[in-house]
Amino acid sequence: VVLGYAETATALGQCVAEALGAPGLHSTRRPVAGLAPAGGFEEEHSHATSHLLLPRDPALLRNPVPLVLVDDELSTGRTVMNTIAALQAQTPRERYVIASLVDVRDDEARGELAARALALGVRVDTVALVEGRVVTADDTQARAASLLAAIDERAPATAEASAPPQFGAPAPAVSRITVPWPADLPETARHGTSTDDVRALDRLLPELVEPLLTTVRAAQHIVHRVLVLGTEELMYAPLRLAAGLADALDAGGDGVEVRFSTTTRSPVLVVDEPGYPIRSGVRFPAHDDPADGPGPRFAYNVAGGGFDLVLVVTDAAGDTEDLRAPGGLLSQLDAAEVALITLPTAHAHAHSHEGARA
């Protein structure tokens, strides 16, 4: 069983589950009325700390098979150990595997994870594409503060929903695209996905992509660059749609570049300098009525990205007035055309697929 972490590793976790042919789940910050959490844990160093585990079939986590925990990076290992401790208290298992893109834990953190695993009586293996160390000088914080002050004085690059900067600017025209996404096909692994779900998506993908392909080809101007933009935890479905659209455009010889990204809760330093990876950013209010209250959200490298068309993919809970209001996400997208795709939210209490139970 594969468990990804919200929000950064939701799609990453689903991709790992897909590659392993395993059931998948990701943690979520969105509770569902009437659905009792199968567990929860804290992300101690994060700006948004509480995670819930809400599988529609609790048996998914009660299976004592090895559990693969997928995250983008390991800096201390405390989040995964908090997860393991919470899960062991409910369903003891013998083995966990922690998979990350980057592992920058120091020796102390590695020793702490090993000691906690020993105390819990579990085997914990870690795999990463890249391992490294973070070394800072004693005056790093002071120099960082000075650098930030200089950057802010020169040009605040992240529009603070730019008080009312773009409010008076002409907003892009926003159209709607209806994608024939089946109501019983999970749009995320928030409540669990099975191998049957992956096979269904593979089979349906050309049909799901067709309305996007039609929109690109019917645009009122020539389209050279398209951005498919997911929203927070909703990453995997937009990623699959983007990849499917790119393949269809390549097969048709359209000469259109397709990029993919998502909005995020994560505040990141924006510096408009050649060679720096985050060149622009927009800030906007949350638009899915989050349980932890309102707060800022961000989209990076969209403004000034030269996109002719931005396809925003959200779910029913995220398709709100806040999304469309002045200062909301749609009003701040820098593109000639913007289209909104709303996927149905698979019912959390729906009967689980046989693959999930297996």
C-alpha positions as CSV (number, residue, x, y, z in Angstrom):
1,V,0.0,0.0,0.0
2,V,1.3,3.5,-0.9
3,L,0.6,6.6,1.2
4,G,1.5,10.1,-0.2
5,Y,1.7,13.3,1.7
6,A,-0.5,16.3,1.1
7,E,-0.1,18.4,-0.6
8,T,3.3,18.3,-2.4
9,A,3.4,14.5,-2.8
10,T,-0.2,13.7,-3.6
11,A,0.5,13.2,-7.3
12,L,4.0,11.7,-6.5
13,G,2.4,9.2,-4.2
14,Q,-0.2,8.2,-6.8
15,C,2.5,7.8,-9.5
16,V,4.4,5.5,-7.2
17,A,1.3,3.5,-6.5
18,E,0.6,3.3,-10.2
19,A,4.2,2.1,-10.9
20,L,4.0,-0.5,-8.2
21,G,0.5,-1.7,-9.1
22,A,-0.6,-1.0,-5.6
23,P,-3.6,0.6,-3.9
24,G,-2.9,4.3,-3.0
25,L,-4.0,6.9,-0.5
26,H,-2.8,10.4,0.3
27,S,-3.3,12.4,3.5
28,T,-5.6,15.3,3.3
29,R,-6.4,18.6,5.1
30,R,-10.0,18.4,4.0
31,P,-12.3,16.6,6.5
32,V,-15.6,15.0,5.2
33,A,-18.7,15.1,7.3
34,G,-19.7,11.7,8.6
35,L,-16.4,10.0,7.6
36,A,-14.3,9.2,10.7
37,P,-10.5,9.5,10.2
38,A,-8.6,6.3,10.1
39,G,-5.7,8.2,11.6
40,G,-4.0,11.6,11.7
41,F,-0.6,13.0,12.4
42,E,1.3,16.3,12.7
43,E,3.9,17.8,10.3
44,E,5.9,19.6,12.9
45,H,8.0,21.9,10.7
46,S,5.3,22.8,8.2
47,H,3.2,25.9,7.7
48,A,0.1,23.7,7.6
49,T,0.5,20.9,10.1
50,S,-2.5,18.7,10.5
51,H,-3.0,15.7,8.2
52,L,-6.0,13.3,8.1
53,L,-6.2,9.8,6.7
54,L,-9.7,9.3,5.3
55,P,-9.8,6.0,3.3
56,R,-13.4,5.2,2.2
57,D,-12.5,1.6,3.1
58,P,-10.7,1.5,6.5
59,A,-9.4,-2.0,5.6
60,L,-6.9,-0.3,3.2
61,L,-4.8,0.6,6.2
62,R,-5.6,-2.4,8.3
63,N,-3.8,-4.7,5.9
64,P,-0.4,-5.5,7.5
65,V,1.5,-5.5,4.2
66,P,4.5,-3.2,3.8
67,L,3.5,0.5,3.6
68,V,5.4,2.9,1.3
69,L,5.4,6.5,2.5
70,V,6.1,9.0,-0.3
71,D,7.1,12.6,0.2
72,D,9.1,15.1,-1.8
73,E,11.9,15.5,0.7
74,L,13.2,14.3,4.0
75,S,14.7,17.0,6.1
76,T,14.3,15.6,9.7
77,G,12.2,12.4,9.3
78,R,9.8,13.5,12.1
79,T,6.7,13.7,9.9
80,V,7.1,10.1,8.7
81,M,7.9,8.8,12.2
82,N,4.8,10.6,13.5
83,T,2.9,8.8,10.7
84,I,4.4,5.4,11.5
85,A,3.7,5.8,15.3
86,A,0.1,6.7,14.6
87,L,-0.4,3.8,12.2
88,Q,1.4,1.3,14.5
89,A,-1.0,2.2,17.3
90,Q,-3.9,1.0,15.2
91,T,-2.5,-1.7,12.8
92,P,0.9,-3.0,13.7
93,R,3.0,-4.0,10.6
94,E,6.5,-5.2,10.3
95,R,7.9,-3.0,7.5
96,Y,7.7,0.6,6.2
97,V,9.6,2.1,3.2
98,I,10.1,5.8,3.0
99,A,10.5,7.1,-0.6
100,S,11.5,10.6,-1.3
101,L,13.0,12.7,-4.1
102,V,15.6,14.3,-1.8
103,D,17.0,13.1,1.6
104,V,19.0,15.8,3.4
105,R,18.8,14.5,7.0
106,D,21.9,14.9,9.1
107,D,23.4,12.1,11.2
108,E,21.4,13.0,14.3
109,A,18.1,12.9,12.4
110,R,19.1,9.5,10.8
111,G,19.9,8.2,14.3
112,E,16.7,9.5,15.7
113,L,14.6,7.7,13.1
114,A,16.5,4.4,13.6
115,A,16.0,4.7,17.4
116,R,12.3,5.3,17.1
117,A,11.9,2.5,14.6
118,L,13.7,0.2,17.0
119,A,11.5,1.3,19.9
120,L,8.4,0.6,17.8
121,G,9.8,-2.8,16.7
122,V,9.5,-2.1,13.0
123,R,11.8,-2.1,10.0
124,V,12.1,1.2,8.2
125,D,14.0,1.5,4.9
126,T,14.6,4.7,3.1
127,V,15.2,5.3,-0.6
128,A,15.8,8.7,-2.4
129,L,16.9,9.8,-5.8
130,V,19.3,12.3,-4.3
131,E,21.0,12.5,-0.8
132,G,22.7,15.5,0.5
133,R,23.5,17.7,3.5
134,V,22.5,21.2,4.4
135,V,25.3,23.2,6.0
136,T,24.8,26.7,7.3
137,A,27.1,29.3,8.7
138,D,26.4,31.0,12.1
139,D,25.3,34.2,10.4
140,T,23.1,32.6,7.8
141,Q,19.8,33.9,9.3
142,A,21.1,37.5,9.5
143,R,22.4,37.4,5.9
144,A,19.1,35.9,4.8
145,A,17.1,38.6,6.5
146,S,19.3,41.2,4.8
147,L,18.9,39.6,1.4
148,L,15.1,39.4,1.8
149,A,15.0,43.1,2.8
150,A,17.0,44.0,-0.3
151,I,14.7,42.0,-2.6
152,D,11.6,43.4,-1.0
153,E,12.9,47.0,-1.4
154,R,13.9,46.3,-5.1
155,A,10.6,44.8,-6.2
156,P,8.1,42.6,-4.3
157,A,7.8,39.9,-6.9
158,T,4.9,37.9,-5.4
159,A,1.6,39.8,-5.9
160,E,0.0,39.8,-2.5
161,A,-3.3,39.4,-4.3
162,S,-1.7,42.6,-5.1
163,A,-3.9,44.9,-3.1
164,P,-5.9,46.0,-5.6
165,P,-3.2,45.9,-8.3
166,Q,-4.7,43.6,-10.8
167,F,-8.2,44.3,-9.5
168,G,-8.4,47.2,-12.0
169,A,-6.7,45.3,-14.8
170,P,-8.7,43.5,-17.4
171,A,-9.3,39.9,-16.2
172,P,-8.8,37.1,-18.8
173,A,-11.9,35.7,-20.4
174,V,-12.8,32.5,-18.5
175,S,-14.7,29.7,-20.3
176,R,-15.8,26.3,-19.0
177,I,-14.8,22.9,-20.3
178,T,-16.9,19.9,-19.5
179,V,-14.7,16.8,-19.2
180,P,-16.7,13.5,-19.1
181,W,-15.1,12.3,-15.9
182,P,-17.1,9.5,-14.4
183,A,-18.7,10.3,-11.0
184,D,-17.5,7.0,-9.6
185,L,-13.9,7.4,-10.7
186,P,-11.8,9.0,-7.8
187,E,-10.4,12.4,-8.8
188,T,-7.8,12.1,-6.1
189,A,-6.5,9.4,-3.7
190,R,-7.8,11.4,-0.8
191,H,-10.2,8.4,0.0
192,G,-8.1,5.7,-1.7
193,T,-7.6,4.5,-5.2
194,S,-7.3,0.9,-6.5
195,T,-5.4,-0.6,-9.5
196,D,-8.9,-0.9,-11.1
197,D,-9.2,2.9,-10.9
198,V,-5.8,3.4,-12.6
199,R,-6.8,1.0,-15.4
200,A,-10.1,2.8,-15.8
201,L,-8.3,6.2,-16.1
202,D,-5.9,4.7,-18.7
203,R,-8.8,3.5,-20.8
204,L,-10.8,6.7,-20.6
205,L,-8.0,9.2,-20.9
206,P,-8.3,9.8,-24.7
207,E,-12.0,10.6,-24.2
208,L,-11.3,12.8,-21.2
209,V,-8.7,14.8,-23.1
210,E,-10.8,15.3,-26.3
211,P,-12.6,18.5,-24.9
212,L,-9.2,20.0,-24.0
213,L,-7.8,19.2,-27.4
214,T,-10.9,20.8,-29.1
215,T,-10.4,23.9,-26.9
216,V,-6.8,24.3,-27.9
217,R,-7.5,23.9,-31.6
218,A,-10.6,26.2,-31.5
219,A,-8.9,29.1,-29.6
220,Q,-9.5,32.5,-31.1
221,H,-5.8,33.0,-31.6
222,I,-2.8,30.9,-32.3
223,V,-1.9,28.8,-29.3
224,H,1.8,28.0,-28.8
225,R,2.0,27.3,-25.0
226,V,-0.6,25.8,-22.7
227,L,-0.5,25.4,-18.9
228,V,-2.6,22.8,-17.2
229,L,-2.9,24.1,-13.6
230,G,-4.0,21.8,-10.8
231,T,-5.2,23.1,-7.4
232,E,-3.5,22.0,-4.2
233,E,-4.2,18.4,-3.4
234,L,-5.8,17.8,-6.8
235,M,-2.5,17.1,-8.7
236,Y,-2.6,13.6,-10.2
237,A,-5.7,13.9,-12.4
238,P,-4.6,17.3,-13.9
239,L,-1.1,15.7,-14.4
240,R,-2.7,12.8,-16.4
241,L,-4.9,15.2,-18.4
242,A,-1.8,17.4,-19.2
243,A,0.2,14.4,-20.3
244,G,-2.7,13.1,-22.4
245,L,-3.2,16.5,-24.0
246,A,0.6,16.8,-24.8
247,D,0.5,13.3,-26.4
248,A,-2.5,14.1,-28.5
249,L,-1.1,17.4,-29.7
250,D,2.2,15.8,-30.6
251,A,0.4,13.0,-32.5
252,G,-1.5,15.7,-34.4
253,G,1.6,17.7,-35.2
254,D,0.1,20.8,-33.7
255,G,3.4,22.2,-32.4
256,V,2.0,23.2,-29.0
257,E,4.0,23.1,-25.8
258,V,2.1,21.8,-22.7
259,R,3.3,22.6,-19.2
260,F,1.9,21.4,-15.9
261,S,1.9,22.9,-12.4
262,T,-0.4,23.3,-9.4
263,T,-1.3,25.9,-6.9
264,T,0.0,25.5,-3.4
265,R,-0.1,26.5,0.2
266,S,3.7,26.8,0.3
267,P,5.1,30.4,0.5
268,V,8.3,30.5,-1.6
269,L,10.7,33.3,-2.2
270,V,10.2,34.8,-5.6
271,V,13.2,36.5,-7.3
272,D,13.1,37.6,-10.9
273,E,16.7,36.8,-11.8
274,P,18.0,34.7,-14.6
275,G,18.8,31.2,-13.3
276,Y,16.6,31.4,-10.3
277,P,13.8,28.8,-10.5
278,I,10.9,30.8,-9.1
279,R,10.7,33.9,-11.2
280,S,7.1,35.1,-10.5
281,G,4.2,34.4,-8.2
282,V,0.6,35.4,-7.5
283,R,-1.1,35.2,-4.1
284,F,-4.8,34.6,-3.7
285,P,-7.3,33.5,-1.1
286,A,-8.2,29.8,-0.5
287,H,-11.2,28.9,-2.6
288,D,-12.3,25.5,-1.2
289,D,-13.6,26.6,2.3
290,P,-10.8,24.8,4.1
291,A,-11.4,23.3,7.6
292,D,-8.4,25.2,9.0
293,G,-9.9,28.5,7.9
294,P,-9.1,31.0,5.2
295,G,-5.5,31.6,4.2
296,P,-3.3,32.6,1.3
297,R,-2.5,30.3,-1.7
298,F,0.1,30.7,-4.4
299,A,0.8,30.0,-8.0
300,Y,4.3,30.3,-9.3
301,N,5.9,30.9,-12.7
302,V,2.4,31.5,-14.3
303,A,2.6,35.3,-14.6
304,G,5.0,36.2,-17.3
305,G,5.2,32.6,-18.4
306,G,4.1,33.3,-22.0
307,F,1.1,31.0,-21.8
308,D,-1.6,31.5,-24.5
309,L,-4.1,29.3,-22.7
310,V,-4.3,28.2,-19.0
311,L,-6.5,25.3,-18.2
312,V,-7.4,25.3,-14.5
313,V,-8.5,22.0,-13.0
314,T,-10.3,22.0,-9.7
315,D,-12.9,19.8,-8.0
316,A,-16.5,20.6,-7.0
317,A,-15.5,21.8,-3.5
318,G,-13.0,24.2,-5.1
319,D,-15.4,25.7,-7.7
320,T,-16.6,28.6,-5.5
321,E,-17.2,32.3,-5.8
322,D,-13.8,32.9,-4.1
323,L,-12.2,31.2,-7.1
324,R,-13.9,33.6,-9.5
325,A,-14.0,36.8,-7.4
326,P,-11.7,39.8,-8.0
327,G,-8.3,38.9,-6.6
328,G,-9.2,35.2,-6.8
329,L,-7.1,32.8,-8.7
330,L,-8.9,33.1,-12.1
331,S,-8.6,36.9,-12.1
332,Q,-4.9,36.8,-11.7
333,L,-3.9,34.4,-14.4
334,D,-1.7,35.9,-17.0
335,A,-2.9,34.4,-20.3
336,A,-5.0,35.4,-23.3
337,E,-7.5,32.7,-22.5
338,V,-8.4,30.8,-19.3
339,A,-10.7,27.8,-19.1
340,L,-12.0,26.1,-16.0
341,I,-12.4,22.4,-15.7
342,T,-14.3,21.1,-12.6
343,L,-14.1,17.4,-11.9
344,P,-16.8,15.7,-9.8
345,T,-15.9,14.8,-6.3
346,A,-16.1,11.1,-5.9
347,H,-18.4,10.3,-2.9
348,A,-16.2,9.5,0.1
349,H,-18.8,6.9,1.3
350,A,-19.0,5.1,-2.1
351,H,-18.6,1.4,-2.1
352,S,-14.9,0.6,-2.5
353,H,-13.6,-1.2,-5.5
354,E,-12.4,-4.8,-5.3
355,G,-8.9,-3.7,-6.0
356,A,-8.8,-1.4,-3.0
357,R,-10.0,-4.2,-0.7
358,A,-7.4,-6.5,-2.1
